Amino acid sequence: MIKVLLSGICGKMGANILELTKNDEQIKIVGGIDLNDGKVGDIPVYSCFDKVQEKPDVIIDFSSPKIIESELNYAKKVKAAVVLATTGYTAEDLQKIEKASEQIAVFRTANFSLGVNLLVKLVKQATAVLGENFDIEIIEKHHNQKVDAPSGTAIMLADGANEVLNGERDYIYGREGACGRRGNEIAMHAIRGGTIVGEHDVLFCGEDEIITLSHSARSKKVFATGAIKAAKWVANKPAGKYDMTNVLNF
Ligand SMILES: NC(=O)c1ccc[n+]([C@@H]2O[C@H](COP(=O)([O-])OP(=O)(O)OC[C@H]3O[C@@H](n4cnc5c(N)ncnc54)[C@H](O)[C@@H]3O)[C@@H](O)[C@H]2O)c1
């Protein structure tokens, strides 16, 4: 049985993970981290990692970038793997995550859905074919409570395309005051409204033709399913950096 500490247990994704694991015989949520001490059902919830009594094998994190340092220190101390689903990490946070992966298994992706991970692959293929001659624009749409913009998934898609282009494109966010294209760029545009779960369109715009690759998530369950799969996969893996390409068969 894999013992999991669920960071962000009181949030929307926390609720989805609890629902999907309640009858799972391979995984048990032994504790949670959130803003206040307390309980969710019979699961103890702690307001900081130092208070945790249980010894987890894996930490699943759907919370906030603010706790990354204490989380990594705790994971190193108890030798737990981490599944980082939270988005909005700064470059400094990402460096800390990279460093921690020398000591513990770190599984991180901005999107746990099978469809989006396939979309990244398709974007790389399209970029390889269309290359320099097509402008790339990404439009992402999310619910009105989302705390970060652009979405981690939009950045993941841009990174996929830019990897194929040897990192030559700069990123710009929105186009206020910068109307025309300045050349080497990938622009990301964020829409926030209502209860949209997550929509991503990658547009390849050429002369007289447009190719659009799209993904639409219809519920948060797809992300929870992927994160649980990742937690099962990464438990007891050696130190290193992992993502969904390690788990999915493509
Ligand atoms: N990687 C993916 O596939 C994926 C999918 C969905 C959401 N996310 C990301 O997961 C995160 C959470 O999403 P959500 O929709 O569940 O949000 P949410 O706001 O519903 O839940 C976040 C939870 O974290 C808690 N929290 C916030 N700051 C905290 C802190 N400093 N210490 C302890 N707990 C804290 C909140 O109280 C809340 O219960 C976001 O960053 C979101 O972008 C990632």
The ligand as an SDF file (V2000), in Angstrom:
LIG
                    3D

 44 48  0  0  0  0  0  0  0  0999 V2000
   -0.8830   19.6510  -13.1120 N   0  0  0  0  0  0  0  0  0  0  0  0
   -2.1930   19.5290  -13.3670 C   0  0  0  0  0  0  0  0  0  0  0  0
   -2.6430   18.6770  -14.1600 O   0  0  0  0  0  0  0  0  0  0  0  0
   -3.1540   20.4430  -12.6400 C   0  0  0  0  0  0  0  0  0  0  0  0
   -4.5380   20.2690  -12.7800 C   0  0  0  0  0  0  0  0  0  0  0  0
   -5.3870   21.0850  -12.0290 C   0  0  0  0  0  0  0  0  0  0  0  0
   -4.8620   22.0610  -11.1820 C   0  0  0  0  0  0  0  0  0  0  0  0
   -3.5200   22.2170  -11.1020 N   0  0  0  0  0  0  0  0  0  0  0  0
   -2.9110   23.1850  -10.1890 C   0  0  0  0  0  0  0  0  0  0  0  0
   -3.0900   22.7050   -8.8590 O   0  0  0  0  0  0  0  0  0  0  0  0
   -3.1840   23.8210   -7.9680 C   0  0  0  0  0  0  0  0  0  0  0  0
   -4.4480   23.6920   -7.1290 C   0  0  0  0  0  0  0  0  0  0  0  0
   -5.5920   23.7210   -7.9740 O   0  0  0  0  0  0  0  0  0  0  0  0
   -7.0770   23.6610   -7.3540 P   0  0  0  0  0  0  0  0  0  0  0  0
   -7.9820   23.8810   -8.5130 O   0  0  0  0  0  0  0  0  0  0  0  0
   -7.2640   22.4530   -6.5040 O   0  0  0  0  0  0  0  0  0  0  0  0
   -7.0560   24.9830   -6.4440 O   0  0  0  0  0  0  0  0  0  0  0  0
   -7.8270   25.2550   -5.0820 P   0  0  0  0  0  0  0  0  0  0  0  0
   -7.6570   26.7080   -4.8050 O   0  0  0  0  0  0  0  0  0  0  0  0
   -9.2080   24.7010   -5.1330 O   0  0  0  0  0  0  0  0  0  0  0  0
   -7.0170   24.4070   -3.9900 O   0  0  0  0  0  0  0  0  0  0  0  0
   -5.7660   24.7750   -3.4890 C   0  0  0  0  0  0  0  0  0  0  0  0
   -5.6820   24.2930   -2.0370 C   0  0  0  0  0  0  0  0  0  0  0  0
   -4.3700   24.5780   -1.5540 O   0  0  0  0  0  0  0  0  0  0  0  0
   -4.4970   25.2380   -0.3000 C   0  0  0  0  0  0  0  0  0  0  0  0
   -3.3730   26.1690   -0.1010 N   0  0  0  0  0  0  0  0  0  0  0  0
   -3.1720   27.3490   -0.7420 C   0  0  0  0  0  0  0  0  0  0  0  0
   -2.0650   27.9560   -0.2510 N   0  0  0  0  0  0  0  0  0  0  0  0
   -1.5780   27.1360    0.6990 C   0  0  0  0  0  0  0  0  0  0  0  0
   -0.4390   27.2140    1.5710 C   0  0  0  0  0  0  0  0  0  0  0  0
    0.3800   28.2590    1.5360 N   0  0  0  0  0  0  0  0  0  0  0  0
   -0.2300   26.1970    2.4250 N   0  0  0  0  0  0  0  0  0  0  0  0
   -1.0730   25.1220    2.4690 C   0  0  0  0  0  0  0  0  0  0  0  0
   -2.1680   24.9920    1.6640 N   0  0  0  0  0  0  0  0  0  0  0  0
   -2.4070   25.9910    0.7950 C   0  0  0  0  0  0  0  0  0  0  0  0
   -5.8220   25.9960   -0.3540 C   0  0  0  0  0  0  0  0  0  0  0  0
   -6.3130   26.2770    0.9510 O   0  0  0  0  0  0  0  0  0  0  0  0
   -6.6810   25.0140   -1.1190 C   0  0  0  0  0  0  0  0  0  0  0  0
   -7.3340   24.1040   -0.2590 O   0  0  0  0  0  0  0  0  0  0  0  0
   -3.1160   25.0670   -8.8600 C   0  0  0  0  0  0  0  0  0  0  0  0
   -1.7820   25.5200   -8.9130 O   0  0  0  0  0  0  0  0  0  0  0  0
   -3.5550   24.5550  -10.2200 C   0  0  0  0  0  0  0  0  0  0  0  0
   -3.0720   25.3380  -11.3020 O   0  0  0  0  0  0  0  0  0  0  0  0
   -2.6650   21.4310  -11.8050 C   0  0  0  0  0  0  0  0  0  0  0  0
  1  2  1  0
  2  3  2  0
  2  4  1  0
  4  5  1  0
  4 44  2  0
  5  6  2  0
  6  7  1  0
  7  8  2  0
  8  9  1  0
  8 44  1  0
  9 10  1  0
  9 42  1  0
 10 11  1  0
 11 12  1  0
 11 40  1  0
 12 13  1  0
 13 14  1  0
 14 15  2  0
 14 16  1  0
 14 17  1  0
 17 18  1  0
 18 19  2  0
 18 20  1  0
 18 21  1  0
 21 22  1  0
 22 23  1  0
 23 24  1  0
 23 38  1  0
 24 25  1  0
 25 26  1  0
 25 36  1  0
 26 27  1  0
 26 35  1  0
 27 28  2  0
 28 29  1  0
 29 30  1  0
 29 35  2  0
 30 31  1  0
 30 32  2  0
 32 33  1  0
 33 34  2  0
 34 35  1  0
 36 37  1  0
 36 38  1  0
 38 39  1  0
 40 41  1  0
 40 42  1  0
 42 43  1  0
M  CHG  2   8   1  16  -1
M  END
$$$$
